[in-house]
Amino acid sequence: MFPQRRAAIVSTLICVLFIWECNGEEGYTPAPNCARLECPSYSVVHTEKEFEIRSYNDALWVSGPTILSTSYKTAADEGFLVLFGYYLGNNNQNVKINMTTPVLVDVQNSAYTVFFYVPKKYQNGSIPTPRSSAIKQVKLPKRKYAAVRRFDGFITDENIPTEVAALKNSLKGTPYEKAAALDVFTLAGYNSPFELINRVNEVFLWFD
């Protein structure tokens, strides 16, 4: 088999296995955990060495309470535990919901909101009712496109400003520069805290 044809077949299989919609742009390799956990689907609109532009399909997510904190880790841990308990069965139906990835954290100044993607079987809105009124069903994304930068390791209060600044700098002089003017950003983590290697994180700047 010719190398070019082999590469094309492999790329197609990756798109199918990882719930990734190819759109003529290769972009980042899908996060490995999307092979075993459900992930939201998206199309790659444009890709460069330091970022890619995605268009996500509208989907149902659940959000936790907005937490005011001077620490990402403190707020993200608190918000995660609220939603994780709900997925473990702390809901009116006592039903365990399969975990998904990534976990999103919206960041605006010192306000943090954690989001979990809703599995496909509940995308029609039939997801179990939470006992906590702080947990809400929401439709995402709120904007059409996301400029995305990927990085490894753990997300920390120390490396967040560096990664956000790097994404904004990489957008300068491109048609997507307007995304860099926004103060709000989203962090995406694809791994559990117990996975110490091959970690995948992303920072998003949303725009229309």
Disulfide bonds with the S-S distance in Angstrom:
Cys15-Cys22 1.74
Cys34-Cys39 1.97
